[in-house]
Amino acid sequence: MIEHDPTVGRLLGDLLDQARDLPVALEIRGALHAGLEALQPGRLDLVILELCVPDGAGLANLGLIRALAPGLPILVMGEADDEILATETVAAGAQEYLARSQLTFRGLERSVRHAIERREMDSALLATEEKYHRLFDRLVEGIFQTTPEGQYQMANAALARIYGYASPEELIQTLTDIARSLYVQPARRDEFIRLMQTHDTITDFESQVFRRDGTVIWISERCRAIRDGQGRLLYYEGTVVDITERKQAEEALRNSEALYHSLVETLPQNIFRKDLEGRFTFGNQQFCRSLGKSLADLVGKTDFDFFPADLAAQYQRDDRRVIATGKSCQKVEEHQPPGHEKMYVQVVKTPLRGADGQTIGLQGIFWDITQQRLADERVRRANALLAQSRNELRAKNAQMQDELKMAQQIQLTMLPQQYPAFPPAGQASGSVFQFTHRYLPTGSVGGDFFTVSALSETAAGVFICDGAGHGVQAALVTAMIRALLEELQPLATEPGQFMTKLNSDLCAILNHTGRPVLTTAFYLVGDWRARTACFANAGHPKPFHLRRAASLVQPLANAAGKGQPALGLFENASYRTSETSFCPGDLIMLFTDGLYEVESPQNELYSQDLLLAATRQHAQLPAAQLFDKLLDQIKAFSAGSGFSDDVCLVGVEFNPVPE
């Protein structure tokens, strides 16, 4: 109770205490703001409000209470017994107006009880209405009421969803002319009205309609006319179902059936169907042409009416097996159409089943494979000849492998078996020039070659070459070069003249073959007493000069600063001698391009720059360890795929001169 006069509060408390059948806990708040603070959700059942509480605003106080506690019943109490005031109070939201001068405990008890009971009834009714609306809006079917003129009076949420509207209200406000705005064919609404006028009901009325976004769907409507007691039409009400998927499936089925029949009639294969008695029920155009009969002449006949008795009996035995087992049958069989020679056909027979899954016959398809059978026979004969050729080829391959193995052994003997010592009286292990090599051919024989020879007591000649490609051809070229080197010993101390003569002789030999063979070569003459090295380069990768004392690794470049052609290309090519010096501890590293022409799994190439960087990293290692370290790193770069070309590494280390 909100009442500023404590006396009035006590009076109402005493009156309520006399109502024994109505247990009441009464709280009295002396001001409007204190009463509003007590309006916590679910705490109170009723508010008794003094109309003229000092800090209030008369009837406007009702709006404040209803805003804070919607649905809470309010009894307003005033001084006067005023009919007009009572009406205004109830209109403002109060359950009842009580005149203070006429209050009795019976009257107060009745007013309180009725107010609470009315609230409970209103709450139950509201819950029922909310439940109804939830069910109404959750229906899958759209529900509508329309006027005969084509305007919506009512629609549920399902109908709004079907037509693509955000709410039933939007649908009703937007879709004001059903005939023009909804149906794809405006005359469809006229047909709807005609049927309704004739029957008052309509079922499964299927139409295409526009959705809110302009797309088209299929719907099915059920509707009935609602009339008053005098039979006057009031409105139409009914349901709508979206049948777009069903219509699309039906259309797809029709298209599929049409496509099936089109394929069956146009396929070059023979297609037929039979019933359980072996009688033909269908044959496509190709089958009819094969028999020289029309479909009408074919239906109802059996194999015995068209084929030799032995073939017809075999066909029917196969048919019975397919029908009995329910499994398809594939085979090659003899076939003899009327008036034709026998031929071979590929046959596939499958059981036909009805809607209940029971076998009702079979379908067969066959096509002529006579030429294929003849071709298979030719292939079998060819395979026999091929097998014979393979055996002969394997024997020749085995012989060739033996010859390659011998060639490999011969080629290895062409390489230095031991190195010369400098001075000659010393041991190779204590020689001023220390030689090291690694030779890795990719095949049985390789196209890389090197040799080390003593030209005098102080001078050593080191030659390395790389024939184009690898294998037998490259090995033969290197063999020719080795033979020519023996003849060029008088020129061995002059690298430029040596290379010029070698190129001229090689070109003379290769000219008889009609095709040039590119061969790169590098020739080095080192003199330990003069501490100089003279060299000539014929298109070969530049060797690395490792000046270990100065921590430098540099490529050996020609004095002219430009490259010179490979051997075997230009008969009149002239090669120039270049010179460099070396110190104790230096290493000159010669190699072929197979060392660095390696790809990673990411298709990256191991370049000469990477090789130079790796050499600088391990430059202080002895030549043997350096070479092994480089080979391991390059193999790791290729992720185990190894080298694709022959690899040759030759090292010349200059040790201190013995005293």
QUIURLIN-V605939 format. One record per backbone hydrogen bond with DSSP energy under -0.5 kcal/mol. CO is the residue of the C=O (numbers start at 1). NH is the residue of the N-H. If there is no record, write none. Layout:
co=CO nh=NH
co=CO nh=NH
This chain:
co=1 nh=3
co=1 nh=29
co=2 nh=50
co=4 nh=6
co=5 nh=9
co=6 nh=10
co=7 nh=11
co=8 nh=12
co=9 nh=13
co=10 nh=14
co=11 nh=15
co=12 nh=16
co=13 nh=17
co=14 nh=18
co=15 nh=18
co=15 nh=19
co=16 nh=19
co=18 nh=20
co=19 nh=22
co=24 nh=26
co=27 nh=29
co=29 nh=3
co=31 nh=35
co=32 nh=36
co=33 nh=37
co=34 nh=38
co=35 nh=38
co=36 nh=39
co=38 nh=40
co=40 nh=43
co=40 nh=44
co=45 nh=73
co=47 nh=49
co=47 nh=75
co=48 nh=2
co=49 nh=77
co=50 nh=53
co=53 nh=56
co=57 nh=60
co=58 nh=61
co=59 nh=62
co=59 nh=63
co=60 nh=64
co=61 nh=65
co=62 nh=66
co=63 nh=67
co=64 nh=68
co=65 nh=69
co=69 nh=72
co=73 nh=47
co=74 nh=76
co=74 nh=95
co=74 nh=96
co=75 nh=49
co=76 nh=98
co=77 nh=51
co=78 nh=100
co=79 nh=101
co=80 nh=82
co=81 nh=83
co=82 nh=86
co=83 nh=87
co=84 nh=88
co=85 nh=89
co=86 nh=90
co=87 nh=91
co=88 nh=92
co=89 nh=94
co=90 nh=93
co=96 nh=76
co=98 nh=78
co=98 nh=100
co=99 nh=102
co=100 nh=103
co=104 nh=108
co=105 nh=109
co=106 nh=110
co=107 nh=111
co=108 nh=112
co=109 nh=113
co=110 nh=114
co=111 nh=115
co=112 nh=116
co=113 nh=117
co=114 nh=118
co=115 nh=119
co=116 nh=120
co=117 nh=121
co=118 nh=122
co=119 nh=123
co=120 nh=124
co=121 nh=125
co=122 nh=126
co=123 nh=127
co=124 nh=128
co=125 nh=129
co=126 nh=130
co=127 nh=131
co=128 nh=132
co=129 nh=133
co=130 nh=134
co=131 nh=135
co=132 nh=136
co=133 nh=137
co=134 nh=138
co=135 nh=139
co=142 nh=240
co=143 nh=156
co=144 nh=238
co=145 nh=153
co=145 nh=154
co=146 nh=236
co=147 nh=150
co=150 nh=178
co=151 nh=147
co=154 nh=145
co=156 nh=160
co=157 nh=161
co=158 nh=162
co=159 nh=163
co=160 nh=164
co=160 nh=165
co=161 nh=164
co=163 nh=212
co=167 nh=171
co=168 nh=172
co=169 nh=173
co=170 nh=174
co=171 nh=175
co=174 nh=176
co=175 nh=152
co=177 nh=181
co=178 nh=182
co=178 nh=183
co=182 nh=210
co=184 nh=186
co=185 nh=188
co=186 nh=189
co=186 nh=190
co=187 nh=191
co=188 nh=192
co=189 nh=193
co=190 nh=194
co=191 nh=195
co=192 nh=196
co=193 nh=197
co=194 nh=198
co=195 nh=199
co=196 nh=200
co=200 nh=225
co=202 nh=223
co=204 nh=206
co=205 nh=221
co=207 nh=219
co=208 nh=184
co=208 nh=185
co=209 nh=217
co=211 nh=214
co=215 nh=211
co=217 nh=209
co=218 nh=243
co=218 nh=244
co=219 nh=207
co=220 nh=241
co=221 nh=205
co=222 nh=239
co=223 nh=202
co=224 nh=237
co=225 nh=227
co=226 nh=234
co=226 nh=235
co=228 nh=231
co=232 nh=228
co=235 nh=226
co=236 nh=146
co=237 nh=224
co=238 nh=144
co=239 nh=222
co=240 nh=142
co=241 nh=220
co=241 nh=243
co=243 nh=247
co=244 nh=248
co=245 nh=249
co=246 nh=250
co=247 nh=251
co=248 nh=252
co=249 nh=253
co=250 nh=254
co=251 nh=255
co=252 nh=256
co=253 nh=257
co=254 nh=258
co=255 nh=259
co=256 nh=260
co=257 nh=261
co=258 nh=262
co=259 nh=263
co=260 nh=264
co=261 nh=265
co=262 nh=266
co=263 nh=267
co=270 nh=366
co=271 nh=284
co=272 nh=364
co=273 nh=281
co=273 nh=282
co=274 nh=362
co=275 nh=278
co=279 nh=275
co=280 nh=300
co=282 nh=273
co=284 nh=288
co=285 nh=289
co=286 nh=290
co=287 nh=291
co=288 nh=292
co=288 nh=293
co=294 nh=298
co=295 nh=299
co=298 nh=301
co=301 nh=280
co=302 nh=305
co=303 nh=306
co=303 nh=307
co=308 nh=312
co=309 nh=313
co=310 nh=314
co=311 nh=315
co=312 nh=316
co=313 nh=317
co=314 nh=318
co=315 nh=319
co=316 nh=320
co=317 nh=321
co=318 nh=322
co=319 nh=323
co=320 nh=324
co=321 nh=325
co=322 nh=326
co=329 nh=349
co=331 nh=333
co=331 nh=347
co=333 nh=345
co=335 nh=343
co=337 nh=340
co=343 nh=335
co=344 nh=369
co=344 nh=370
co=345 nh=333
co=345 nh=347
co=346 nh=367
co=347 nh=331
co=348 nh=365
co=349 nh=329
co=350 nh=363
co=352 nh=360
co=352 nh=361
co=354 nh=357
co=358 nh=354
co=360 nh=276
co=361 nh=352
co=362 nh=274
co=363 nh=350
co=364 nh=272
co=365 nh=348
co=366 nh=270
co=367 nh=346
co=369 nh=373
co=370 nh=374
co=371 nh=375
co=372 nh=376
co=373 nh=377
co=374 nh=378
co=375 nh=379
co=376 nh=380
co=377 nh=381
co=378 nh=382
co=379 nh=383
co=380 nh=384
co=381 nh=385
co=382 nh=386
co=383 nh=387
co=384 nh=388
co=385 nh=389
co=386 nh=390
co=387 nh=391
co=388 nh=392
co=389 nh=393
co=390 nh=394
co=391 nh=395
co=392 nh=396
co=393 nh=397
co=394 nh=398
co=395 nh=399
co=396 nh=400
co=397 nh=401
co=398 nh=402
co=399 nh=403
co=400 nh=404
co=401 nh=405
co=402 nh=406
co=403 nh=407
co=404 nh=408
co=405 nh=409
co=406 nh=410
co=407 nh=411
co=408 nh=412
co=409 nh=413
co=410 nh=414
co=411 nh=414
co=411 nh=415
co=412 nh=415
co=422 nh=432
co=423 nh=426
co=427 nh=430
co=428 nh=431
co=432 nh=434
co=432 nh=655
co=433 nh=435
co=434 nh=653
co=436 nh=651
co=438 nh=649
co=440 nh=647
co=445 nh=471
co=447 nh=467
co=449 nh=465
co=451 nh=463
co=453 nh=455
co=453 nh=461
co=458 nh=528
co=459 nh=455
co=459 nh=456
co=460 nh=526
co=461 nh=453
co=462 nh=524
co=463 nh=451
co=464 nh=522
co=465 nh=449
co=466 nh=520
co=471 nh=475
co=472 nh=476
co=473 nh=477
co=474 nh=478
co=475 nh=479
co=476 nh=480
co=477 nh=481
co=478 nh=482
co=479 nh=483
co=480 nh=484
co=481 nh=485
co=482 nh=486
co=483 nh=487
co=484 nh=488
co=486 nh=489
co=488 nh=491
co=489 nh=492
co=491 nh=494
co=493 nh=495
co=494 nh=498
co=495 nh=499
co=496 nh=500
co=497 nh=501
co=498 nh=502
co=499 nh=503
co=500 nh=504
co=501 nh=505
co=502 nh=506
co=503 nh=507
co=504 nh=508
co=505 nh=509
co=506 nh=510
co=507 nh=511
co=509 nh=512
co=510 nh=513
co=510 nh=514
co=510 nh=515
co=511 nh=514
co=518 nh=468
co=519 nh=567
co=520 nh=466
co=521 nh=538
co=521 nh=540
co=522 nh=464
co=523 nh=536
co=524 nh=462
co=525 nh=534
co=526 nh=460
co=526 nh=528
co=527 nh=531
co=527 nh=532
co=531 nh=582
co=532 nh=527
co=533 nh=580
co=534 nh=525
co=535 nh=578
co=536 nh=523
co=537 nh=539
co=538 nh=521
co=543 nh=556
co=544 nh=546
co=544 nh=589
co=545 nh=547
co=545 nh=554
co=546 nh=548
co=546 nh=587
co=547 nh=550
co=547 nh=551
co=547 nh=552
co=548 nh=551
co=552 nh=547
co=554 nh=545
co=555 nh=557
co=558 nh=561
co=564 nh=539
co=566 nh=569
co=567 nh=519
co=569 nh=571
co=570 nh=573
co=578 nh=535
co=580 nh=533
co=583 nh=586
co=586 nh=654
co=587 nh=546
co=587 nh=589
co=588 nh=590
co=588 nh=652
co=589 nh=544
co=590 nh=650
co=592 nh=595
co=593 nh=596
co=593 nh=597
co=596 nh=598
co=598 nh=606
co=600 nh=603
co=604 nh=600
co=605 nh=607
co=607 nh=611
co=608 nh=612
co=609 nh=613
co=610 nh=614
co=611 nh=615
co=612 nh=616
co=613 nh=617
co=614 nh=618
co=616 nh=619
co=618 nh=621
co=622 nh=626
co=623 nh=627
co=624 nh=628
co=625 nh=629
co=626 nh=630
co=627 nh=631
co=628 nh=632
co=629 nh=633
co=630 nh=634
co=631 nh=635
co=632 nh=636
co=633 nh=637
co=634 nh=638
co=635 nh=640
co=636 nh=639
co=638 nh=641
co=647 nh=440
co=648 nh=592
co=649 nh=438
co=650 nh=590
co=651 nh=436
co=651 nh=653
co=652 nh=588
co=653 nh=434
co=653 nh=655
co=654 nh=585
